[in-house]
Amino acid sequence: MIDHFYRSYLDFPGQAIVVENAAPPPDVVEHARVITFSGTGERPGFFPDNPASGLPGTPA
């Protein structure tokens, strides 16, 4: 079921953000740009550690 969900996005003409704990199947990964948020490393999470940083008029 989850594999079909991922495959349905291969024909999607736009950009989508999928929040899911299961990895996409290999045939989807080879045709899609997949960014994994692991909790550590270069992409530790979808949101920044300090959500107010970078907003005009808020301290960093």
mmCIF file of the N, C-alpha and C atoms, coordinates in Angstrom:
data_MODEL
# 
_entry.id   MODEL 
# 
loop_
_atom_site.group_PDB 
_atom_site.id 
_atom_site.type_symbol 
_atom_site.label_atom_id 
_atom_site.label_alt_id 
_atom_site.label_comp_id 
_atom_site.label_asym_id 
_atom_site.label_entity_id 
_atom_site.label_seq_id 
_atom_site.pdbx_PDB_ins_code 
_atom_site.Cartn_x 
_atom_site.Cartn_y 
_atom_site.Cartn_z 
_atom_site.occupancy 
_atom_site.B_iso_or_equiv 
_atom_site.pdbx_formal_charge 
_atom_site.auth_seq_id 
_atom_site.auth_comp_id 
_atom_site.auth_asym_id 
_atom_site.auth_atom_id 
_atom_site.pdbx_PDB_model_num 
ATOM 1   N N  . MET A 1 1  ? 0.817  -1.184 0.000   1.00 0.00 ? 1  MET A N  1 
ATOM 2   C CA . MET A 1 1  ? 0.000  0.000  0.000   1.00 0.00 ? 1  MET A CA 1 
ATOM 3   C C  . MET A 1 1  ? 0.876  1.269  0.000   1.00 0.00 ? 1  MET A C  1 
ATOM 4   N N  . ILE A 1 2  ? 1.878  1.318  0.873   1.00 0.00 ? 2  ILE A N  1 
ATOM 5   C CA . ILE A 1 2  ? 2.743  2.504  0.946   1.00 0.00 ? 2  ILE A CA 1 
ATOM 6   C C  . ILE A 1 2  ? 3.563  2.652  -0.332  1.00 0.00 ? 2  ILE A C  1 
ATOM 7   N N  . ASP A 1 3  ? 3.973  1.529  -0.934  1.00 0.00 ? 3  ASP A N  1 
ATOM 8   C CA . ASP A 1 3  ? 4.722  1.608  -2.186  1.00 0.00 ? 3  ASP A CA 1 
ATOM 9   C C  . ASP A 1 3  ? 3.872  2.245  -3.279  1.00 0.00 ? 3  ASP A C  1 
ATOM 10  N N  . HIS A 1 4  ? 2.599  1.886  -3.352  1.00 0.00 ? 4  HIS A N  1 
ATOM 11  C CA . HIS A 1 4  ? 1.697  2.471  -4.344  1.00 0.00 ? 4  HIS A CA 1 
ATOM 12  C C  . HIS A 1 4  ? 1.543  3.979  -4.097  1.00 0.00 ? 4  HIS A C  1 
ATOM 13  N N  . PHE A 1 5  ? 1.458  4.372  -2.838  1.00 0.00 ? 5  PHE A N  1 
ATOM 14  C CA . PHE A 1 5  ? 1.369  5.789  -2.490  1.00 0.00 ? 5  PHE A CA 1 
ATOM 15  C C  . PHE A 1 5  ? 2.562  6.555  -3.056  1.00 0.00 ? 5  PHE A C  1 
ATOM 16  N N  . TYR A 1 6  ? 3.770  6.057  -2.812  1.00 0.00 ? 6  TYR A N  1 
ATOM 17  C CA . TYR A 1 6  ? 4.969  6.719  -3.320  1.00 0.00 ? 6  TYR A CA 1 
ATOM 18  C C  . TYR A 1 6  ? 4.987  6.734  -4.849  1.00 0.00 ? 6  TYR A C  1 
ATOM 19  N N  . ARG A 1 7  ? 4.621  5.626  -5.475  1.00 0.00 ? 7  ARG A N  1 
ATOM 20  C CA . ARG A 1 7  ? 4.637  5.558  -6.941  1.00 0.00 ? 7  ARG A CA 1 
ATOM 21  C C  . ARG A 1 7  ? 3.640  6.523  -7.558  1.00 0.00 ? 7  ARG A C  1 
ATOM 22  N N  . SER A 1 8  ? 2.553  6.794  -6.875  1.00 0.00 ? 8  SER A N  1 
ATOM 23  C CA . SER A 1 8  ? 1.555  7.715  -7.418  1.00 0.00 ? 8  SER A CA 1 
ATOM 24  C C  . SER A 1 8  ? 2.125  9.130  -7.573  1.00 0.00 ? 8  SER A C  1 
ATOM 25  N N  . TYR A 1 9  ? 3.146  9.471  -6.829  1.00 0.00 ? 9  TYR A N  1 
ATOM 26  C CA . TYR A 1 9  ? 3.768  10.786 -6.923  1.00 0.00 ? 9  TYR A CA 1 
ATOM 27  C C  . TYR A 1 9  ? 4.772  10.904 -8.068  1.00 0.00 ? 9  TYR A C  1 
ATOM 28  N N  . LEU A 1 10 ? 5.135  9.808  -8.696  1.00 0.00 ? 10 LEU A N  1 
ATOM 29  C CA . LEU A 1 10 ? 6.093  9.880  -9.793  1.00 0.00 ? 10 LEU A CA 1 
ATOM 30  C C  . LEU A 1 10 ? 5.540  10.673 -10.976 1.00 0.00 ? 10 LEU A C  1 
ATOM 31  N N  . ASP A 1 11 ? 4.229  10.694 -11.153 1.00 0.00 ? 11 ASP A N  1 
ATOM 32  C CA . ASP A 1 11 ? 3.610  11.448 -12.246 1.00 0.00 ? 11 ASP A CA 1 
ATOM 33  C C  . ASP A 1 11 ? 3.119  12.815 -11.800 1.00 0.00 ? 11 ASP A C  1 
ATOM 34  N N  . PHE A 1 12 ? 3.312  13.168 -10.539 1.00 0.00 ? 12 PHE A N  1 
ATOM 35  C CA . PHE A 1 12 ? 2.863  14.452 -10.009 1.00 0.00 ? 12 PHE A CA 1 
ATOM 36  C C  . PHE A 1 12 ? 3.720  15.561 -10.610 1.00 0.00 ? 12 PHE A C  1 
ATOM 37  N N  . PRO A 1 13 ? 3.105  16.588 -11.213 1.00 0.00 ? 13 PRO A N  1 
ATOM 38  C CA . PRO A 1 13 ? 3.894  17.605 -11.902 1.00 0.00 ? 13 PRO A CA 1 
ATOM 39  C C  . PRO A 1 13 ? 4.554  18.643 -10.991 1.00 0.00 ? 13 PRO A C  1 
ATOM 40  N N  . GLY A 1 14 ? 4.180  18.691 -9.736  1.00 0.00 ? 14 GLY A N  1 
ATOM 41  C CA . GLY A 1 14 ? 4.711  19.716 -8.835  1.00 0.00 ? 14 GLY A CA 1 
ATOM 42  C C  . GLY A 1 14 ? 5.644  19.156 -7.789  1.00 0.00 ? 14 GLY A C  1 
ATOM 43  N N  . GLN A 1 15 ? 5.728  19.866 -6.693  1.00 0.00 ? 15 GLN A N  1 
ATOM 44  C CA . GLN A 1 15 ? 6.575  19.483 -5.559  1.00 0.00 ? 15 GLN A CA 1 
ATOM 45  C C  . GLN A 1 15 ? 5.672  19.040 -4.428  1.00 0.00 ? 15 GLN A C  1 
ATOM 46  N N  . ALA A 1 16 ? 6.075  18.008 -3.710  1.00 0.00 ? 16 ALA A N  1 
ATOM 47  C CA . ALA A 1 16 ? 5.306  17.517 -2.571  1.00 0.00 ? 16 ALA A CA 1 
ATOM 48  C C  . ALA A 1 16 ? 6.239  17.205 -1.422  1.00 0.00 ? 16 ALA A C  1 
ATOM 49  N N  . ILE A 1 17 ? 5.763  17.442 -0.217  1.00 0.00 ? 17 ILE A N  1 
ATOM 50  C CA . ILE A 1 17 ? 6.503  17.066 0.980   1.00 0.00 ? 17 ILE A CA 1 
ATOM 51  C C  . ILE A 1 17 ? 5.741  15.924 1.631   1.00 0.00 ? 17 ILE A C  1 
ATOM 52  N N  . VAL A 1 18 ? 6.394  14.793 1.780   1.00 0.00 ? 18 VAL A N  1 
ATOM 53  C CA . VAL A 1 18 ? 5.782  13.612 2.376   1.00 0.00 ? 18 VAL A CA 1 
ATOM 54  C C  . VAL A 1 18 ? 6.451  13.375 3.713   1.00 0.00 ? 18 VAL A C  1 
ATOM 55  N N  . VAL A 1 19 ? 5.670  13.360 4.769   1.00 0.00 ? 19 VAL A N  1 
ATOM 56  C CA . VAL A 1 19 ? 6.187  13.065 6.107   1.00 0.00 ? 19 VAL A CA 1 
ATOM 57  C C  . VAL A 1 19 ? 5.783  11.634 6.422   1.00 0.00 ? 19 VAL A C  1 
ATOM 58  N N  . GLU A 1 20 ? 6.774  10.766 6.426   1.00 0.00 ? 20 GLU A N  1 
ATOM 59  C CA . GLU A 1 20 ? 6.503  9.341  6.575   1.00 0.00 ? 20 GLU A CA 1 
ATOM 60  C C  . GLU A 1 20 ? 7.716  8.686  7.207   1.00 0.00 ? 20 GLU A C  1 
ATOM 61  N N  . ASN A 1 21 ? 7.489  7.662  8.005   1.00 0.00 ? 21 ASN A N  1 
ATOM 62  C CA . ASN A 1 21 ? 8.595  6.934  8.634   1.00 0.00 ? 21 ASN A CA 1 
ATOM 63  C C  . ASN A 1 21 ? 9.137  5.815  7.755   1.00 0.00 ? 21 ASN A C  1 
ATOM 64  N N  . ALA A 1 22 ? 8.367  5.377  6.777   1.00 0.00 ? 22 ALA A N  1 
ATOM 65  C CA . ALA A 1 22 ? 8.804  4.293  5.897   1.00 0.00 ? 22 ALA A CA 1 
ATOM 66  C C  . ALA A 1 22 ? 9.588  4.875  4.723   1.00 0.00 ? 22 ALA A C  1 
ATOM 67  N N  . ALA A 1 23 ? 10.630 4.166  4.332   1.00 0.00 ? 23 ALA A N  1 
ATOM 68  C CA . ALA A 1 23 ? 11.433 4.596  3.180   1.00 0.00 ? 23 ALA A CA 1 
ATOM 69  C C  . ALA A 1 23 ? 10.697 4.277  1.888   1.00 0.00 ? 23 ALA A C  1 
ATOM 70  N N  . PRO A 1 24 ? 10.844 5.138  0.873   1.00 0.00 ? 24 PRO A N  1 
ATOM 71  C CA . PRO A 1 24 ? 10.234 4.833  -0.421  1.00 0.00 ? 24 PRO A CA 1 
ATOM 72  C C  . PRO A 1 24 ? 10.914 3.627  -1.059  1.00 0.00 ? 24 PRO A C  1 
ATOM 73  N N  . PRO A 1 25 ? 10.206 2.909  -1.927  1.00 0.00 ? 25 PRO A N  1 
ATOM 74  C CA . PRO A 1 25 ? 10.819 1.755  -2.587  1.00 0.00 ? 25 PRO A CA 1 
ATOM 75  C C  . PRO A 1 25 ? 11.939 2.207  -3.539  1.00 0.00 ? 25 PRO A C  1 
ATOM 76  N N  . PRO A 1 26 ? 12.909 1.338  -3.799  1.00 0.00 ? 26 PRO A N  1 
ATOM 77  C CA . PRO A 1 26 ? 14.073 1.703  -4.624  1.00 0.00 ? 26 PRO A CA 1 
ATOM 78  C C  . PRO A 1 26 ? 13.714 2.251  -6.008  1.00 0.00 ? 26 PRO A C  1 
ATOM 79  N N  . ASP A 1 27 ? 12.663 1.727  -6.636  1.00 0.00 ? 27 ASP A N  1 
ATOM 80  C CA . ASP A 1 27 ? 12.302 2.205  -7.974  1.00 0.00 ? 27 ASP A CA 1 
ATOM 81  C C  . ASP A 1 27 ? 11.768 3.634  -7.946  1.00 0.00 ? 27 ASP A C  1 
ATOM 82  N N  . VAL A 1 28 ? 11.282 4.089  -6.799  1.00 0.00 ? 28 VAL A N  1 
ATOM 83  C CA . VAL A 1 28 ? 10.836 5.475  -6.657  1.00 0.00 ? 28 VAL A CA 1 
ATOM 84  C C  . VAL A 1 28 ? 12.042 6.366  -6.362  1.00 0.00 ? 28 VAL A C  1 
ATOM 85  N N  . VAL A 1 29 ? 12.936 5.920  -5.502  1.00 0.00 ? 29 VAL A N  1 
ATOM 86  C CA . VAL A 1 29 ? 14.109 6.707  -5.120  1.00 0.00 ? 29 VAL A CA 1 
ATOM 87  C C  . VAL A 1 29 ? 14.966 7.049  -6.335  1.00 0.00 ? 29 VAL A C  1 
ATOM 88  N N  . GLU A 1 30 ? 15.082 6.136  -7.286  1.00 0.00 ? 30 GLU A N  1 
ATOM 89  C CA . GLU A 1 30 ? 15.933 6.400  -8.451  1.00 0.00 ? 30 GLU A CA 1 
ATOM 90  C C  . GLU A 1 30 ? 15.335 7.449  -9.396  1.00 0.00 ? 30 GLU A C  1 
ATOM 91  N N  . HIS A 1 31 ? 14.047 7.790  -9.229  1.00 0.00 ? 31 HIS A N  1 
ATOM 92  C CA . HIS A 1 31 ? 13.402 8.789  -10.092 1.00 0.00 ? 31 HIS A CA 1 
ATOM 93  C C  . HIS A 1 31 ? 12.962 10.040 -9.344  1.00 0.00 ? 31 HIS A C  1 
ATOM 94  N N  . ALA A 1 32 ? 13.224 10.117 -8.071  1.00 0.00 ? 32 ALA A N  1 
ATOM 95  C CA . ALA A 1 32 ? 12.752 11.238 -7.260  1.00 0.00 ? 32 ALA A CA 1 
ATOM 96  C C  . ALA A 1 32 ? 13.904 11.867 -6.491  1.00 0.00 ? 32 ALA A C  1 
ATOM 97  N N  . ARG A 1 33 ? 13.698 13.084 -6.065  1.00 0.00 ? 33 ARG A N  1 
ATOM 98  C CA . ARG A 1 33 ? 14.667 13.730 -5.173  1.00 0.00 ? 33 ARG A CA 1 
ATOM 99  C C  . ARG A 1 33 ? 14.160 13.504 -3.752  1.00 0.00 ? 33 ARG A C  1 
ATOM 100 N N  . VAL A 1 34 ? 14.860 12.696 -2.997  1.00 0.00 ? 34 VAL A N  1 
ATOM 101 C CA . VAL A 1 34 ? 14.453 12.335 -1.642  1.00 0.00 ? 34 VAL A CA 1 
ATOM 102 C C  . VAL A 1 34 ? 15.431 12.966 -0.663  1.00 0.00 ? 34 VAL A C  1 
ATOM 103 N N  . ILE A 1 35 ? 14.916 13.746 0.283   1.00 0.00 ? 35 ILE A N  1 
ATOM 104 C CA . ILE A 1 35 ? 15.735 14.337 1.337   1.00 0.00 ? 35 ILE A CA 1 
ATOM 105 C C  . ILE A 1 35 ? 15.266 13.736 2.654   1.00 0.00 ? 35 ILE A C  1 
ATOM 106 N N  . THR A 1 36 ? 16.157 13.062 3.341   1.00 0.00 ? 36 THR A N  1 
ATOM 107 C CA . THR A 1 36 ? 15.820 12.404 4.598   1.00 0.00 ? 36 THR A CA 1 
ATOM 108 C C  . THR A 1 36 ? 16.283 13.266 5.761   1.00 0.00 ? 36 THR A C  1 
ATOM 109 N N  . PHE A 1 37 ? 15.393 13.527 6.681   1.00 0.00 ? 37 PHE A N  1 
ATOM 110 C CA . PHE A 1 37 ? 15.710 14.264 7.902   1.00 0.00 ? 37 PHE A CA 1 
ATOM 111 C C  . PHE A 1 37 ? 15.953 13.236 8.990   1.00 0.00 ? 37 PHE A C  1 
ATOM 112 N N  . SER A 1 38 ? 17.199 13.179 9.470   1.00 0.00 ? 38 SER A N  1 
ATOM 113 C CA . SER A 1 38 ? 17.613 12.078 10.332  1.00 0.00 ? 38 SER A CA 1 
ATOM 114 C C  . SER A 1 38 ? 17.697 12.417 11.812  1.00 0.00 ? 38 SER A C  1 
ATOM 115 N N  . GLY A 1 39 ? 17.572 13.684 12.163  1.00 0.00 ? 39 GLY A N  1 
ATOM 116 C CA . GLY A 1 39 ? 17.749 14.077 13.560  1.00 0.00 ? 39 GLY A CA 1 
ATOM 117 C C  . GLY A 1 39 ? 19.168 14.513 13.861  1.00 0.00 ? 39 GLY A C  1 
ATOM 118 N N  . THR A 1 40 ? 20.107 14.191 12.965  1.00 0.00 ? 40 THR A N  1 
ATOM 119 C CA . THR A 1 40 ? 21.503 14.605 13.111  1.00 0.00 ? 40 THR A CA 1 
ATOM 120 C C  . THR A 1 40 ? 22.073 14.855 11.723  1.00 0.00 ? 40 THR A C  1 
ATOM 121 N N  . GLY A 1 41 ? 23.286 15.354 11.657  1.00 0.00 ? 41 GLY A N  1 
ATOM 122 C CA . GLY A 1 41 ? 23.961 15.519 10.378  1.00 0.00 ? 41 GLY A CA 1 
ATOM 123 C C  . GLY A 1 41 ? 23.590 16.787 9.656   1.00 0.00 ? 41 GLY A C  1 
ATOM 124 N N  . GLU A 1 42 ? 23.774 16.762 8.337   1.00 0.00 ? 42 GLU A N  1 
ATOM 125 C CA . GLU A 1 42 ? 23.557 17.944 7.506   1.00 0.00 ? 42 GLU A CA 1 
ATOM 126 C C  . GLU A 1 42 ? 22.102 18.412 7.501   1.00 0.00 ? 42 GLU A C  1 
ATOM 127 N N  . ARG A 1 43 ? 21.135 17.504 7.509   1.00 0.00 ? 43 ARG A N  1 
ATOM 128 C CA . ARG A 1 43 ? 19.716 17.864 7.517   1.00 0.00 ? 43 ARG A CA 1 
ATOM 129 C C  . ARG A 1 43 ? 19.056 17.253 8.757   1.00 0.00 ? 43 ARG A C  1 
ATOM 130 N N  . PRO A 1 44 ? 19.260 17.867 9.940   1.00 0.00 ? 44 PRO A N  1 
ATOM 131 C CA . PRO A 1 44 ? 18.738 17.275 11.160  1.00 0.00 ? 44 PRO A CA 1 
ATOM 132 C C  . PRO A 1 44 ? 17.224 17.336 11.291  1.00 0.00 ? 44 PRO A C  1 
ATOM 133 N N  . GLY A 1 45 ? 16.569 18.288 10.624  1.00 0.00 ? 45 GLY A N  1 
ATOM 134 C CA . GLY A 1 45 ? 15.123 18.371 10.742  1.00 0.00 ? 45 GLY A CA 1 
ATOM 135 C C  . GLY A 1 45 ? 14.523 19.319 9.737   1.00 0.00 ? 45 GLY A C  1 
ATOM 136 N N  . PHE A 1 46 ? 13.226 19.210 9.557   1.00 0.00 ? 46 PHE A N  1 
ATOM 137 C CA . PHE A 1 46 ? 12.513 20.046 8.608   1.00 0.00 ? 46 PHE A CA 1 
ATOM 138 C C  . PHE A 1 46 ? 12.461 21.497 9.081   1.00 0.00 ? 46 PHE A C  1 
ATOM 139 N N  . PHE A 1 47 ? 12.271 21.700 10.381  1.00 0.00 ? 47 PHE A N  1 
ATOM 140 C CA . PHE A 1 47 ? 12.198 23.039 10.954  1.00 0.00 ? 47 PHE A CA 1 
ATOM 141 C C  . PHE A 1 47 ? 13.527 23.396 11.619  1.00 0.00 ? 47 PHE A C  1 
ATOM 142 N N  . PRO A 1 48 ? 13.899 24.684 11.653  1.00 0.00 ? 48 PRO A N  1 
ATOM 143 C CA . PRO A 1 48 ? 15.144 25.063 12.329  1.00 0.00 ? 48 PRO A CA 1 
ATOM 144 C C  . PRO A 1 48 ? 15.045 24.881 13.841  1.00 0.00 ? 48 PRO A C  1 
ATOM 145 N N  . ASP A 1 49 ? 16.210 24.764 14.503  1.00 0.00 ? 49 ASP A N  1 
ATOM 146 C CA . ASP A 1 49 ? 16.234 24.617 15.963  1.00 0.00 ? 49 ASP A CA 1 
ATOM 147 C C  . ASP A 1 49 ? 15.570 25.794 16.645  1.00 0.00 ? 49 ASP A C  1 
ATOM 148 N N  . ASN A 1 50 ? 15.821 27.001 16.138  1.00 0.00 ? 50 ASN A N  1 
ATOM 149 C CA . ASN A 1 50 ? 15.243 28.218 16.707  1.00 0.00 ? 50 ASN A CA 1 
ATOM 150 C C  . ASN A 1 50 ? 14.305 28.802 15.650  1.00 0.00 ? 50 ASN A C  1 
ATOM 151 N N  . PRO A 1 51 ? 12.999 28.493 15.711  1.00 0.00 ? 51 PRO A N  1 
ATOM 152 C CA . PRO A 1 51 ? 12.085 28.917 14.652  1.00 0.00 ? 51 PRO A CA 1 
ATOM 153 C C  . PRO A 1 51 ? 12.024 30.427 14.459  1.00 0.00 ? 51 PRO A C  1 
ATOM 154 N N  . ALA A 1 52 ? 12.353 31.220 15.478  1.00 0.00 ? 52 ALA A N  1 
ATOM 155 C CA . ALA A 1 52 ? 12.282 32.673 15.352  1.00 0.00 ? 52 ALA A CA 1 
ATOM 156 C C  . ALA A 1 52 ? 13.502 33.245 14.651  1.00 0.00 ? 52 ALA A C  1 
ATOM 157 N N  . SER A 1 53 ? 14.596 32.493 14.593  1.00 0.00 ? 53 SER A N  1 
ATOM 158 C CA . SER A 1 53 ? 15.802 33.040 13.962  1.00 0.00 ? 53 SER A CA 1 
ATOM 159 C C  . SER A 1 53 ? 15.568 33.247 12.483  1.00 0.00 ? 53 SER A C  1 
ATOM 160 N N  . GLY A 1 54 ? 16.085 34.340 12.009  1.00 0.00 ? 54 GLY A N  1 
ATOM 161 C CA . GLY A 1 54 ? 15.958 34.639 10.599  1.00 0.00 ? 54 GLY A CA 1 
ATOM 162 C C  . GLY A 1 54 ? 14.707 35.419 10.244  1.00 0.00 ? 54 GLY A C  1 
ATOM 163 N N  . LEU A 1 55 ? 13.776 35.578 11.165  1.00 0.00 ? 55 LEU A N  1 
ATOM 164 C CA . LEU A 1 55 ? 12.587 36.363 10.885  1.00 0.00 ? 55 LEU A CA 1 
ATOM 165 C C  . LEU A 1 55 ? 12.866 37.831 11.187  1.00 0.00 ? 55 LEU A C  1 
ATOM 166 N N  . PRO A 1 56 ? 12.402 38.715 10.333  1.00 0.00 ? 56 PRO A N  1 
ATOM 167 C CA . PRO A 1 56 ? 12.650 40.142 10.578  1.00 0.00 ? 56 PRO A CA 1 
ATOM 168 C C  . PRO A 1 56 ? 12.102 40.595 11.919  1.00 0.00 ? 56 PRO A C  1 
ATOM 169 N N  . GLY A 1 57 ? 12.914 41.358 12.652  1.00 0.00 ? 57 GLY A N  1 
ATOM 170 C CA . GLY A 1 57 ? 12.465 41.911 13.929  1.00 0.00 ? 57 GLY A CA 1 
ATOM 171 C C  . GLY A 1 57 ? 12.534 40.962 15.102  1.00 0.00 ? 57 GLY A C  1 
ATOM 172 N N  . THR A 1 58 ? 13.128 39.781 14.928  1.00 0.00 ? 58 THR A N  1 
ATOM 173 C CA . THR A 1 58 ? 13.248 38.828 16.047  1.00 0.00 ? 58 THR A CA 1 
ATOM 174 C C  . THR A 1 58 ? 14.714 38.561 16.313  1.00 0.00 ? 58 THR A C  1 
ATOM 175 N N  . PRO A 1 59 ? 15.084 38.378 17.569  1.00 0.00 ? 59 PRO A N  1 
ATOM 176 C CA . PRO A 1 59 ? 16.483 38.070 17.884  1.00 0.00 ? 59 PRO A CA 1 
ATOM 177 C C  . PRO A 1 59 ? 16.845 36.667 17.428  1.00 0.00 ? 59 PRO A C  1 
ATOM 178 N N  . ALA A 1 60 ? 18.078 36.468 17.090  1.00 0.00 ? 60 ALA A N  1 
ATOM 179 C CA . ALA A 1 60 ? 18.550 35.135 16.648  1.00 0.00 ? 60 ALA A CA 1 
ATOM 180 C C  . ALA A 1 60 ? 18.754 34.221 17.816  1.00 0.00 ? 60 ALA A C  1 
# 
